[in-house]
Amino acid sequence: MGTPDFAVPSLTKLVEAGYEPIAVATGPDRPRGRGQEVSPTPVKRAAQEAGIDRILQPEDVTDDAFAEAVADLEPDVIAVVAYKILPPKVFTAAREGAFNLHGSLLPKYRGAAPINHAIMQGETQTGVTTFFLEPSVDTGDIILRKEMDIGPNETAGSVHDRMKVLGGEAVVETVQQIEAGTVDPQPQDDSQASPAPKIHDDDCEIPWEKSGEAVHNHVRGLSPYPGAWTMHDDTRLKLYETRRAEGDGAPGEVIEADDRLLVACGQDAVEVVTIQQPGRKRLDARDFLNGYNLEVGDRLGAA
């Protein structure tokens, strides 16, 4: 069960390992992309390419009809990767258990946006965890973890793309352990838990009053989506890539705006590498400055 691109390697690696699912559950076909053409989810597309014919696409996973459809399949195992929160009437249908793949080293970063929050907090390591489903979200007994490093300038997008491959490996290993009867479930230490809730637009505003390191982590943790933003007068600018730099000035003050764009923070500064104004494409800072009036002494984020 899964919907976005993050779940595709888990499906394809299961098939490659000889564990072709008897059915796949994914989101409904929706209008997608710039043309808003109705199209399948990435997981549905991958399932069709793998020759999987039985595809469930419930509008509401809490609907009794979906629970009945899953129960009728008599599944041994249910593997969940980037899907909706399932009610017990669905996941208890699996004879050997249902498990979820989560994009952090649980119990850290429980919630909808673990990759973003880990980077925004300056973590240098993350990973994936598989755990047995329970009614409360992201709290079930851990089956296995796989670790990966986070580079100092790495964005949420690049971590996501590496993590989805690592996640696919973890899903296959989890199924193998369940099949072999070698799973040793370990309870999570709730005292070590930290939240990673869904990110809203207000959360993306750049906190120039914080250190250059914190601003840098904020920007890369939200890149490429949903994108960190700041105001310049009445224009909202989105930043996608920065570098830590030295410099002094009031928080949000532009201190260089020629060969490079340097902005002061509460401590030190950041160099803006990639930036975008509304209705335009993303640009390198130098190209952006050639077409946008931003001068030394201007303040970003100022009311």
N, C-alpha and C positions, 0 to 999 in steps of 0.2 A: 504494500500500500504506500503510494507516494504520488507526488504531482510534479514538482519542478525539476529543473536540470540537475540539481544536487542529488536527486534520487536515482538518476539514470545509471551511473556506474554500479550501484548496488544491484539493480535488476540485471544488467548485462553480465556482471561477474557471477551472479547466481546461475544464469543460463550457461555460461562458459564452464562452470564447475559441475554441471550436470544436475543442477537443482532448478529446473524450469518450473516456475509457479503454475499451479493448476488454474489460477486466475489472478488478475491484477485489478486493484481498486485505485482509482485516480479521480481527479476533479472533472467536472463536466467540460465539454467543448465550449469555448468562449470566444468572443471577438478579441483578437490579439494583434499587437503590432500597430504600425502607423496606419495601415489600411483598414484596421478593425475587422479583418476577415475572420469568420468563425473557424477555429482550428483546434486540434487536439492538444492536450498537455504534452510536455516532453516525455513523460513516462508512458502515456498511451502510444505515442509515436514509436518509442523504443520497443514497447510490447508488441506492436504490430510488426515491426521489423524482425522481431524474434519469432514470429509465427504464433504468438499467444492470442487465441481467439476470444477467450472469455474475459471480458473487461467490464468491471462494474464502475459506474460513474454516478454515484448518488449525489443529489443536491444537498441532502441533509443526512449526515452519518448517524444521527440519533433516531432516524426513522426506523420503525419496526421492520419495514420491508427490507432494509439493508441488512439488519441483523439476521433476518431469516435467510436472505440470499447467501450470506457468509456461512451460516450454520449448515445450509444445504450442501455446501462444498465439502463438509467434514474435513477441514484442514488439519494437518499435523502441527504446522507452525505458521504464525502470522508475523511477517517482517514489516515493520513500519519505518519509513524514512521520509521525513518532511511531508507529513500528511496532517489531517485534522486530528483534534483530540477525540479519541474513540471512547464511547461509553462501554462499561463492562459487558453489556449484552452482546457486543460485537467481539471484543478481544478474548472473551472467555470461551469462544467457540473452538479455539485451537487446542487440540489434544495435548500437545507437548509444550504449549505456552506461546504467548505473543511477546515480541520484544521490539524495542525502538532503538534507532540509531540517533544519538544526540551529538551535536557539534561542539562539545567541550569535554574536559576531564571532570565529569561529575564527581562530587556534588557542586563544583564551581560552575557558575553561569547557567543556572536553570532558567529556562524561558525561551522566548521566541527568537531572540537575536544574540545568541552566544558568541558568534564570531565578532560581530561589531563591538560588543561590550568588552570582550577580552582585549582587543586592540586598543580601544579607547582608554582602557585602564593601564596600558603599557605592558601587558603581559609579553614575555619572551617565549612562552611555550603554551601550547594548547593541545588539542587532540580530539579523538572521538571516543564515545562510550556506548556500548550496547547494554540494555537493562530490560528486565521483565516489566511489562506494563502493570501498573496499579491504577486505581481510580484517581489518585492525586498525581498531578503532572510532574514528570521528570524525577520521581522519588523512588522508583522500583529498585530491586536488588540488582547490583551490577554483575554483568557476565564477563565483559572484558573491556580494556581500555587500550588505545593506541596513541602514542604521543607524536607530536610534530613541533618543530621550532617555528617561531614567528620572527622574520627578519626585521631590523630596526626601521626600515622604510617600506615594509610590505603593507599593502592595502588589504581591506576586507575582501575585495574581489579576487586577489591572487591567493589568499589563504583559502577562500571558498573553493577555488578551482583545484587546489592541491588536496584539500580535505575531502572532497567528494570521492576522489580516487581511493584515499586511505579508508574512507567510510565503506566503500564497496568491499575492500579486503576484510574489514571487520565484520561485515554482514555475513560473508561467506564463512569465515572462521567461526562465527557464532552458530550458524546452522550446522556446521560440522561438529561442533562440540555438543549441541543438542542431540544430533543424530547418534553420536557415540556415547551419550550419557555421561560425559565428563565435565559438565558444567558445575562450577562451584560458586553459586551466587553469593555475593557479598553485600550486606546492607550498607546503605549510604550513611555517612556521618553527617547528620543534619547540622551540627555545629560548624561545619566547614562550608556550608552552602552559601552561595551568593546569587543574586538575581540578575537576569538578563532579559528584561521585559521588552515587548515590542517598542520600536523607536518611532516617536511621533515628530512632526515637523519642528515643534519648539525645541526638541532635544538636539536638533542639528545646528542650531545657532552657535557660531564660534565664540568661545569664551576668551576673548583677548586678554582679560585681566589675569588669566592663569599663565603659567610658565610656557616658554617656547616648546618645551618637551610635551606638555599637556595639550597645547594647541595642535602640534604636529600629530600626536596620537589621535586627537579628536577628528582631524581631517582624514587621515588614512583609515580610521576605523569606520568611516561613513562613505568611503569611496569604493566603487563608483555609485553605490545606491545606499541610502536615498540622497546622499550628497550634503556635505557641510556648507552652510551659507552664512553670509554676513551682509550688512547693508552699507552702501556708499550713497549718502544722501537718500534719494528715493529708489535707488536701484539695488535689487537683490543680486549679489554675486555668489556663485558657487565655486568652491575650491575643491580640487580633486587630488592634488599632489603638492606636498610641501617638503622642505628640508629644514632641519634645525640650523640656526645661524646665530651669530653674535650681533648685538646692536642694542641701542638704548633709545627710549622714547616713551611717550604715553601709550598705554595699551590700545592697540588698533591703529597707531599712527604710522603712516607710510614714511619710511626713512630712506628708501631708495626707489626710484621709478624710472630707470633708464635701461641699462643693460640687464638689470634684474629687478624684481619686485620684492622689496624687503619690508616687512611689517613688524613693528615692535609688539611685544607681549608684556605681561606683568613682570616677567623676568626674561632677559634675552629676547630673541626674535625668531621669526621663521621667514624663509625664502619661499615665495609662492612659485610653484613650477607650472601648474596647470590650472586654468581658471575659465569661467564661463559667465557670460551675461545673458539675460533672458532672451530667448528666441534666436540665439546664435550658437555656433558649435564651440566645443571646448578648444582652447588655444594655449600654446606655450605662453608664458608670461610676457616675453618680449614682443611676440606678435600681438598679444592683447593690448599692450601699452601703445602700440603703433596706431590702434584704432579706437582707443577709449581714453578719455581725459581723466587721468589719475595722477596727481602731483604729490611731491614731497610735502609733508605737513597735513595732507588730508587724513581724516580719521575714518576707519572702517568700524562699523558696529556702533558708532556714536549716535545717540538719540537726536 
